[in-house]
Amino acid sequence: MVRAKLTVMNEQGIHLGPANIIANVADKFDSQIHFQTEYMDINAKSIISLVSGTFRKGDTVLCVCSGPDEKAALTAMRDILSRDLRGAKL
C-alpha cells in the first residue's frame, strides 16, 4: 500500500467532466485507488463517487493505492490531480 496527500488543482474542482477523466485513468490500474478525507472514502474508479466528494480547487485528499501496480497508480493520480482538466481529453 502506498499513499500521499494530493491537492486538487482543477480550476472548478471535480465535477462530472474531471470525474470522468480521473475514473478512466484510475480504471487502467489493477490496484484499488481511494481518495480519503476526514469524512469520506472515495473510490477513484467511480464517477458517481468522485462527484459526490464535492472536491474543490485547493482541497487536499489522501490518495491510497493498494495492489500490484500501486506505485504507478499513485503517480498517475498525482499527475491527474495536479493539472487543470478543462478541455482535457484521454
C-alpha positions as CSV (number, residue, x, y, z in Angstrom):
1,M,0.0,0.0,0.0
2,V,1.2,3.5,-0.9
3,R,-0.3,6.8,0.0
4,A,0.3,10.5,-0.5
5,K,-1.5,13.8,0.2
6,L,-2.6,15.3,-3.1
7,T,-4.2,18.7,-3.9
8,V,-7.0,19.1,-6.4
9,M,-5.8,21.8,-8.9
10,N,-8.6,21.7,-11.5
11,E,-10.0,25.2,-11.6
12,Q,-13.6,24.1,-11.0
13,G,-12.9,21.2,-8.7
14,I,-14.0,17.7,-9.5
15,H,-17.4,17.8,-11.3
16,L,-18.7,15.4,-13.9
17,G,-16.1,16.1,-16.6
18,P,-13.0,15.8,-14.5
19,A,-14.5,12.9,-12.6
20,N,-14.9,11.0,-15.9
21,I,-11.2,11.7,-16.8
22,I,-10.0,10.6,-13.3
23,A,-12.1,7.5,-13.2
24,N,-10.9,6.5,-16.7
25,V,-7.3,6.9,-15.7
26,A,-7.8,5.0,-12.4
27,D,-9.6,2.2,-14.3
28,K,-6.4,1.4,-16.2
29,F,-4.8,0.1,-13.0
30,D,-5.4,-3.2,-11.2
31,S,-4.9,-1.6,-7.8
32,Q,-7.6,-0.2,-5.7
33,I,-7.4,3.6,-5.6
34,H,-9.2,5.7,-3.0
35,F,-9.3,9.4,-2.1
36,Q,-9.8,9.8,1.6
37,T,-10.8,12.9,3.6
38,E,-11.7,13.3,7.2
39,Y,-15.3,12.4,6.3
40,M,-15.2,10.3,3.2
41,D,-13.5,7.4,1.4
42,I,-14.0,7.8,-2.3
43,N,-13.4,5.1,-4.9
44,A,-11.4,6.8,-7.7
45,K,-12.7,4.4,-10.3
46,S,-16.3,5.5,-9.7
47,I,-17.6,8.7,-11.4
48,I,-20.6,8.9,-9.1
49,S,-18.3,8.5,-6.0
50,L,-15.9,11.2,-7.3
51,V,-18.7,13.7,-8.0
52,S,-20.3,13.0,-4.6
53,G,-17.0,14.1,-3.0
54,T,-17.7,17.7,-4.0
55,F,-13.9,18.4,-4.2
56,R,-13.0,22.0,-4.9
57,K,-9.8,23.5,-6.2
58,G,-7.2,23.5,-3.4
59,D,-8.8,20.6,-1.4
60,T,-6.3,18.1,-0.1
61,V,-7.1,14.3,-0.2
62,L,-5.1,11.3,0.9
63,C,-4.7,9.1,-2.1
64,V,-4.3,5.4,-1.1
65,C,-3.4,2.8,-3.7
66,S,-3.2,-0.9,-3.0
67,G,-2.4,-3.6,-5.4
68,P,0.2,-4.9,-7.9
69,D,0.6,-1.6,-9.7
70,E,0.1,0.7,-6.7
71,K,3.2,2.9,-7.3
72,A,2.2,3.6,-10.9
73,A,-1.4,4.3,-9.9
74,L,-0.3,6.8,-7.3
75,T,2.0,8.5,-9.8
76,A,-0.9,8.7,-12.3
77,M,-3.3,10.2,-9.6
78,R,-0.7,12.7,-8.5
79,D,-0.3,13.8,-12.2
80,I,-4.0,14.0,-12.9
81,L,-5.0,15.9,-9.8
82,S,-2.2,18.4,-10.3
83,R,-3.5,19.5,-13.7
84,D,-6.3,21.8,-14.8
85,L,-8.5,19.4,-16.7
86,R,-10.6,21.9,-18.6
87,G,-10.7,20.7,-22.2
88,A,-8.6,17.7,-21.4
89,K,-9.0,14.5,-23.4
90,L,-8.0,11.0,-22.5
